[in-house]
Amino acid sequence: MAIFRQYIAPLLVVLIFLLALVAVSARIFLPADMAAPAPIEDANIKTQANQNLSLLYLQRQ
């Protein structure tokens, strides 16, 4: 158990940190249009359309 606590657990923490660092740093190499946050307008329009269809379906019943 001491081996896990002294060697393996710290190694796992460092590896997870390095993986997160690489994932965050990868945004530097993305094209400018992909580095921006994803647009949410399309999702809102689809959600509203689904709600309208649900209301129409409920009114028919």
N, C-alpha and C positions, 0 to 999 in steps of 0.2 A: 504493500500500500504506500510506503514511503517513496518508492521509486516513481509511482504514478504522480504523487504530489510534488515531488522535487523536479522531475524531468518531463514527464509526458504532458501533464496539465499545462505547465507554462509554455511548452512547445505548441500545444493546440491553440492557446490564446494568441501567441505570436503569429501562427499561421492564419488564423481567422482575421487578425488585424491586417496582415499583409494582403490577404485576398480582398478585404474591403477597400484597402488603399488602392489596389490595382483597379478594382471596379469603378471607384470614384474618379481616379485619374484617367481612365479610358475616355472620359467625356472630352478631354482636350483634343483627341485625335478624330472625333466625330466631325462630319460636315456641320457647318453653322446651322442649317435648318433642322438637323437631327438633335442638336444639343439643347434646343429650346424645349420647354415643357409641352406636353401633348395638348392639342386643342380639345376643349370640352364642348364646343358648340354643337357638333354633330351628335354627341351622346345625349345632350339635352333635347334636341329635336326628335331623336328616335324615342326617347323616354316619353315625350309629350305625345307622339303619334301612337305609341303603345297604350297610353292611358286613354286616348280618344277611342281607340278600337275596343278597349275593355268596356268603356262606358256604352258604346253602341251595342256590344254584345249583351251587356246586362239589361239594356232597355228592351231588347227583343225578347227576353225571357219573361 
